[in-house]
Amino acid sequence: MNASLFSRPAWAGILVCAAVLACLPVLYLATPETSALHVSAYTVTLLGKFMCYALAALALDLVWGYTGILSLGHGVFFALGGYAHGMYLMRAIGRDGVYGSTLPDFMVFLDWKHYPWYWSFTDHFWYAMALVVLVPGALAFAFGFFAFRSRIKGVYFSIITQAMTFACMLLFFRNDTGFGGNNGFTDFKRVLGYSITAPSTKAVLYLLTLASLLGALLLCRWITQSKLGRVLQAVRDSEARLMFIGYDPLWFKLFVWTLSAVLCAIAGALYVPQVGIINPSEMSPANSIEMVVWAAVGGRGTLLGPILGAFSVNGLKSWFTAAFPDLWLYALGAIFIIVTLFLPRGLLGLAARLRATEEKA
């Protein structure tokens, strides 16, 4: 499966898809709404959101597909990245809120008199961007260190990751934590002084998301094809044998786990200004499970597969929730069962199988 990622047709497909996606914001800005070539703001926002999901799925594939660590808690890293960026966006509102205060509206409503200490310096963009990386990275490092040092693996590790994200969700639902409670952060006005609803801002955010996705893909490709990548795959295939020949899996697992969390957090930070809201529901265990479904549907251990799966599943979700809103969770469960039973290597595996059948014929 890895060979397909590095074949010339695969690279050609990546370049074509990237070029098409890059052209869409140009058509959005440069063509009138009456033109057949015009791309709507809704489409740009929707595809930007899909690319954030694809980046999160790619991050998950690095630990699950290549290292054999199934996480059911990556939603917490996605949300923490979103909250870190959201803190800056809330500070950037200034006095344009409902109450005309320098405090966010939810703090005024709760009769807060000043910002809590952990909001300090979040009015500086680059400090907030540092938080996007450092806070999820620190949580992942601390969690992973104790879990991996204790030799927790398999389904037990998956369960405690799910418990972690559920605990964080409950914490952020509390009004006294200073993160907006169940409403979270919303009603953003500007980013770096530019109106967040301006077409040009939407186009820039979209292109930044595309660039981040491509950069992350190249980074993950480089890692998986390096000596480090071979060690990670050895951890997946036989950790005991790897330890027998003298390797300590702890630091390899901890590195890839932390890197995956940071990539997922970056996806969350890009997601928030495009969607316009972040709340504790993003930490829901169901969201983390959906990430697993994206990777499984596309084909885990391929890098390209999770990206394809994120676009495919979320595209189907957008249509399904509009046509049959009450049935989406049943459809998602059916998709996962079908993939598990009949497409264990995902959509990319199916494509490879069909190509091999044609060559034999």
N, C-alpha and C positions, 0 to 999 in steps of 0.2 A: 504493500500500500504506500510506503514512503516513497518508492520510486516514482509513483505518479505525480508526486508533488514537485519533483525536480526534473521531470521530463520537459522537453521543449513545448509540446502541446499544452501542458499544464501552465508553464510560464506565460505562454501566449494568451491563454485564457485569463490568467490573472491580470495581465496588462490591459487586455480588452475590457474586462469588467471594471478595472480601476479607471480607465479612460472614460468609459460611459458614465460611471458614477461622478467623475470629476466634471463632466460637461453639464450635468443636470442643474447645478446652481447657476451656471452661466446662462442657461436657457430661462431659468427662473427670473434672473435679473434683467436680461437683455431683450426678451421678447414680450410683446403686449399680451394681455390676458385673452384677447380675441384670436391670437395666433394658434395654429395647430401644433406648433412646436413648444408652446408655453408649458412650463412645469409649475404646478401650483405650490403655494407655500406649505399646504398640507402634505404633499408628496415629499418635499425636501425634509420636513420635520420627521415624517414617518420613516424615511430611509436613514436619516441621521440616527434615529432611535434604534433601528435595526442594526446599524453598524456598531452602536454601543453594546448591544446584546451580543453581536458577533465577537467583539473584543473580549467580553466576559466569558463566552464559550471557549474561545481560543485559550484564555488563561486557565480554564478548568481542564482543557485537554492536556495541557503541559503536565499537570499533576496526576490526572486520571489515566489518560491515554498512554503517556510515556513513562510514568513512574508507578502506576498502579495504585495511587492513593485516591480513593473515591471520597470527595468532599460533598456533603449535603449542607454546607454552611457558607458557600461563597457569596450568597446574597448579602451577608453582613459586611463583607469587604466592599462590595458594590455600593451599598448604602452609606457606609462611612466615608467613602470618597465623595459621594454626592452631598452628604452633610457638611463636609469640610469646605467644599466649594460653595454650598448654600449659605454658610455663615458669612462669607465675603459678600455674596449677592444680597443678603439681608442688610448688611451694614451699608452697602452701596445705595440702598433705597433712600437713606438720609431722612429728611423730614417730609417725604412725599407719601408717607403712609396715611392711614385713615385718621390717626390721632395727631399727626403733625409733630411727633416726637422723634428724637434721635434713636430711641429704642424701637425695636420691632413691635408691631401692633400686638402680638400675642403677649409680649412682656408687659406692655402698658395695660392690657386687659387683666392680667394676673397681678397687677399692682407691684411690679418689680420697679425698683428705683434706679438700678444701675446694672450694667452687664456683669455676669459672673466672671471669675478670673480666667476661665478657659476660653472666653471670647476675646481676650486681650490680643491686640495686634491683628485681628482677623479683618480689619478694614484695609489691610495691605494685601494686594493680590498675590504677590509672590510668597508671602508667609502662608496664606491659605493654600497655595499650591504645594508648599512644603508639607502642610498638614495632610493633604490628599495622599501623599506618599508615606509619610512617617507614621501616622496614626494606624492605618490598617497594617502597614508593615510591622510595626511594633507588636500589635495584637497577634498577628500571624506568627511572628518569631517566638513570642512568649508561649503561645498556645502550642505551637509545633514542637518547641524544645521539650516541654514537659511530656507531651504525648509521645513523641518519637523516642525520647530517652527511656520512657517506660515501656517501650516496645508495643505500644497499642497500634493495632493495624486491622485491616479488613473491615468487617461490618461494625466492630466496636468503635473504630475511629470515625466511621461515617455517622454513627449515632451521636457521639459526643460533639461532632461539628454541628449537627442539627440542634442539639441542646444549646450550644453556644449562640447560634443565631436567634433561637427562640428567646433566650434570656436577654440578649441585647434588644430584641424587639420589645419585650415587656418593659425594659428600662427606658427606652426612648418614648414609649407611650405615656410615661409619667410627665405631668406638667411641670413638676418641680426640678426636672433635669435641665431645663433651659433650652430645649430643642423643639418647642412648639407642640408637644404632646401628640395627640392623634392627628392633628392637622399638619404638623410638620412645618416646612418652609414653603412659601408660595408668594405670588404677587411681586415677582422680581421686576425691577425697573431698568437696570442698566448693568453693564459689565465693562470695566475699564473706561467708564465715561460714555460709552455708546449705548443707545437704546437697545434693550435686549429683544424687542419686537421688530426692529428695523430689518427690512429685507437683506441689507448688506451684512448685518450681524449674523442673521440666520445662515447666510451663505458661508461666512467665515467659520462659524462653529461646525457646520457640515463638513467643510474641507479639512478642518483640524481633526475631526473624527476620522475621516477617511485616511488622512496621513498617519494618525496614531494606529489605526488598524493595520495598515501596510507595514509600518515600522515594527509593530509587535509581531507580525507574521514573519518578517525577516529575522528578527531577534530570536524567535522561537525555532525557526529553521536552523539558524546558526548553532543554537544550543543543542538541538537534537541530533545534528550531524557531527558534532564535536566529540572529543573523548568523554567530556562530561555527559553528553547525551547517551553514549553507550553505557556509562555507569548507571545512569538513571533507568535505562531499559533493563539493565541487569538487576536493579532493585526490584523492578516490576516482575521479572521472570523468575528470579530465585535469589531472594535477599540472603538466605542462609548460606548459599554457595559463595556469594560475594563476600560475606564476612569471613568465610573459611580461607579465602585467598588473601586476606589482609586488609580489606577495605572497611572503613567505619561508615555505614549507611546514614548515620544520624545527620551529619553536616550536609551531605548531598540532598537528602530529603528536606532538610530545613531550608536550604537555599532555594530549591525549586518551589517549595510551598510558599515561602515569603515572596518570591518573585511573582508567583501566580496571583497572590493576594494583592500586590501592588498594581499589577496590570488590570485586575478586576476593579480596583478602586479608581484608576484612571478612567475606565469605562463609565463608572458612576459619576465622576466629576464632569465628564463630557455630556452625560445624559441629562443632568439637572437643568442647565440653562436652555436646552432645546425643548424639553418637555414642560418646564416651568413649575415643577413641584418636586419635593422630596418629603416623604413621610415614613413612619415606621413600618408600614405595610411592605416596603421594599425589602425589609429584613425577614419577611414571612418565610418559613421553611418551604412553603409551596414554590416560592420564586427560585430558591436554590435547587429544588428538584427539577423545575423547568429547565434550568441551565444544563442539568444532567441529560435531560431529554434532547436538548438541542445537539449536544455532543454525540449522543447515541444515534440519533436520526441521521446526522451527516456522516458519521463514521469516526469513532474515537481513535486516537493514535495516528492521525493523518494531518493535523493542523488545518488543512483546507475543509475537512469534513464538518467540524463544528461551526465554521463560518457559514457553510452551505446550510447546515441544519438550523442555525439561528434565523437566517433569512426565510427558509422554507416554513418552519413551524410558526414564526410570528406573522408571516404573510397569510398563512392559513388562519391563524387566530384572528387577525384583523377582519377577514371576511366572515369567519364563523361566528364571532361574537356580535356581528351586525345582523347576520341572517338568523342564527339560532343561539341567542345569548345564554340560554339556560343549559345548553348541551355541550359547551366547550370543554369542561373538565372531563366529561365522559369521552369526548373525542380525543383529548390529549392522552388519557389513559389507554384508549384503544390503539393510538399510534405507538405508544411505548411498548405495548404488548406485541403488536405486529412486528415491530423492529427487533425486539428481543428474540422472538420465535423464528422469524423468517429472514430477517436482514441483520444478522449479528455484526456485520461490518458496515452497516449503514448504507446511505445512498451512494457513496463513493465505492464501497465494496460491490454494490449491485452493478454500477457502471463498469467496474473492472471485470466482473464476472461475464457481463454481456459482451464486452470487448474480446475476452478470451474465447468465448463461444463462437463469435464471428470469425476469429482467426483460425480456429480449428476447422470450421466449416469451409 
